[in-house]
């Protein structure tokens, strides 16, 4: 059912009010939560920003394992791009986002999932998966399910690098530092071998109130059609290597096809884009990118159940950091 499709990872680290509008449009119901923009003069206490003192490792410690080519590199999108190849008919009109520390781009970040396959507690080659994600609350990141779970196997830990801008870990490369997962959520329909791609989304609760610094995106679901809606997809494509590695790129397009659980758009994507938010000009997220296809690429749309989960975690974050 729409209300009981979640599987929860008990990946908990020991600890050392949003508005919802409901609109009726003909016979279609739209539930939406507006974006949150922090005040320029907001004064934040250390407690409001830091929930857990553990932080993600500096990116240069991870970078050696993010091999761009070769069998040791785990591209989170490989399985989907093999099954559903990138649509050649979609032109590559992507542009780089240079000012990643400005709204709405500072709500988007690089997601790195560590699969400790050897169970040795070390970062070994072949154990790193990367994708994109976006903030949906003070400490809530929305990404693709296959970034943080593969064939029913959870990643050991997820790291979030908001507004990542290259491989450096200075104030330019990581303007807001890093954050670490304290809990992860996927649909129970995804948490099995050969999970149902209609439910390929993941929600990560992180250990810092990044949203207080950057704000976070709004979200919406509708029982009606999204065909013809203009949207933008922003994330971290894996084909940008060398000096462009781990840089943010965006492209806009239109929703061309849809199903109950998916949307398809004329936006160029590659591996690494999975988890990228699909949002409108009001910074309202309507979907999350998960696959390449033909003639259009696509992702899972925000359904009522996913909306409810995101709203629940948003409200928990607001309570945690009030």
N, C-alpha and C positions, 0 to 999 in steps of 0.2 A: 504494500500500500504506500501511498505518498507520505505517510507519517511514520513508517517503521522500517526504512530502508538503510539505516546507518549502522556501521560497524565501527567501534571505537578502539583506538590503540592506547593502551595504558602505558604510554611512554612518558611517565611523569618524572620530573627532576625534583628532588627534595628541595624545599624552599629553605635556605640558610638566611542616560536618556535620549536615545535617538527617537526621531519622529517617523511614523509610518503613515503614508497617505494611501487612501483607497479610492480609486476612481472607477466609476461605471461608464463605459463607453459602449453604447448600444447594448449588446448582451455580453460584452466582454469585460472582465474584471482585471484591473491592473493594480498590483500592490507594488509600491515603490518606497525606498528609503533614500533621502537626499544625501549628497556628498557632505562630508564634514571638512570645513576649512578652519584651521587653528588661527586664533587671534595673534597678530604680530607682537602684541605686548603681553602675551600670556606668560605668567610666572609659574614654572613647574618645579615642584620639589623633587628630590632624588627618588623618593618613594613612588611618585607618580610616573616616573620615567623607567626606573629599573625595578622589575619584579623579581628577577633572579640574577645573581651576580655572574653566573656562568655565561660566557659569550662565545660566539663562533670563532674559530681560528682565523688569523689574518689570511687574506685570500692567497698570498704568495705561498702559504703552506699547503694550499689545496691545488694551486695551479699546476704543479708538476704532474698531477694525476689526471688533469683534464686534457688528455692527449687529443688533439683535433683529428688525427688520422691514425688508423691502425686498430688492431683487435683489442687493445687494452682500454680503449675509450668506450664507455657506456653512454650512448646517446639515448636519452629517454624516449625520443621519437622514432628510433630505428624500426621498431616492430610495426608501428602504424604506417610509416613511410614506405616500408617494404610491401605491406598489404595494400595500401592505398597511395600510390606514388603522387609526388607533387604534380599539380596540374600545370602542364606546360602552356596551356592557353591563357593562364593568368599572367599578365606582364609584371615584371619586377619594378615597381615604382616606390620602393621603400626609401625612406630618408632617415638619416641618423639624427638622434636626439642628443644634442651637445650639452644643453643645460638640464641635466637629469635631476638637479636639485630644485627645480621649479615645478609648480602644479600644472597638470596632474601627473607629471612623470615621476615625481618623487614618491608617489604611492605605488610604483611598480618596481620590482626588483628581480635579481637573479636568485633562483632557488637551486641549491645544491643538496642532493640527498646522498647519504653515505650508507652503502650496503656492506656491513661488516661480514662478508661471506666467510672469511677465515676465522671469524670469532676470536680474533687476537687483539682487538681494541686498537688496531693500527690502520692508518690510511694506506691501503695497498692498491696497486694498479688494477683497474678493472672493477673497482668497487664504488665509483663515483658516477652519479647520474645528475644531469643538470637540466633545468628548464626555466620557466618564467613564472611570476606570480604577482598578485596585487593585494594591497591592503583593503580589508572589508570591515575594519574595526580598529580599536586601539592596538590590538595585538593578534589580529586574525588575518591570515594570508590565504587567498584562494588560488589554487593551482590545478594542474591536471592530476587525476588519480594515478596514472602510470608513471609520473615523476617520483611519487613517494611510495608506491606499492606496485610490485610486478608479480603477476600470477599468484596473488594471494600472499606474497611475502612482503612484510613491511621493511622499509629502510630502517637502519639502526638509529639514525639521527638526521634531521633536516636543518639546513642553515639558510638563512635569508639575508641577502645583501641589498637593502633598499637603495634605489637610484644608482646602482653600480655603474661605473663609467670607466671601463678599462680594467686591467689586471692589477693596478696599484692599490695599496691599502691606505694611502694618504687621504687627505680631506677631499681631493678631487676624485679619486677612484672609489672611495667609500665615504661619501659626505655624511652619512648617518651611522657609520659603523656596521656592525653585524648583529644578528640575533639567532637564537637557537630554539628549536622546537621543544615544547613541553608536553604537547599532545597533538595527535593527528586523527583525522576522521575521513573515512571514505564510505561510499554506499556498500551495503552488504551484497549488492548485485555486482559490484566490482571486485570485492575481496575474495575472489576464487580464481582458480586456474582458468585462463581464457575468459576473464570477466566481461560482462556486457558493456560494450562501448557506449551505450546510451547513458551510462552512469559513471563515466570516466572523469570524475572530479575529485579533488582532494582539498581538505581544509586543515590548515596548520595553525595552532595556537603557539605563539612565540613568547620568549621570556622578557620582552621589552615593550614598553608603550611607545612604539615608533609612531603610531598615529597621532600622538600629541604633538609631534614635531612636524609631521608631513601632512596631516589630514588623511582621509581615506575616501575611497570611491563610494558612490551610492550604488544601489542595486535594484532590480525590478524583475518581476515575472508577470506574465499576462496569459490569460486563457485565449486570447485572440491571436491574430497573425502578426508576424514581424516582417513579412515580405516588403521589400522596398525600403527598409529602414537603413539610413546612413550610419555606418559604424567605423570605428578605428581600432586597429589591433597594434599593441605595442609590447615589445619584449626583447629577448636576447637570442637572436638567430645564431645557430652554430656554424654557418658558413662564413662568418666574419672572423678571420684568423689574423695572426700576427699582431700588428699594432692596433687592429680593430677588434681583437678578441675581447669578449665580455663587454661590448658596447651595446647601447640601446638603440633600437630601430623601430620605426612605425610606418604604417600604411593605412589609408582609408579606402573604404569600398561600400558596397551595398549588399544587404542580405538578399540572396537570389532564390534560395530554396529553404524549406523547413520541414521538420517532422515534429512529433510531439516532444521529442527530447533533444533534437539537434537543429543547428542552423548552419547554412552554407553561404559563403560570401566570396566575392571576387577580390580577394586579398592574397598576395604572394606570401607563402610561409615555408619554412624549412625546419629541420630538427633544431631543437632548442627553443622554438616558439611555443611549445606546449605549456599551457598554464597562463599564457598571455590573456589579459582581459580584452573582451570585445565590448566596447562602450560607445555611447553616443556623445553628442556635443555638450551635454549637461554632466558628463562624467558619470553617467549611470551605466553600470555593467549589466549586459543582457545575456552574456555567455562567456565561456572560457574555451580557448582554442585547444583542440586535442588531436586533430588528424589532417593529413593531406588527402585529397580525393580528386575526382575528375567529374565534371568540368570545374568544380569549385572546391576550395578547401573549407574546413568547418570545425565546429566544436559543439560541446554540449551547452544547451541553453539553461538559463536560470529557471528551474521549475519551482513549484510551490514548496516541495520538500527541501530542496537546496536553499531556497530563500529563508525558510524557517530555521534551518540549521545555522546559516550565517547570522541571522538576526539574534538567535539565542546566544551565540558566541560573542557577538558585538555587545549585547547587554551584559553578559558576564564580565567582559573586559571593562566596560564603563563602571561597573560596580567595584571591580578589583582596584581600579586606579582613581576612584573618586576622592 
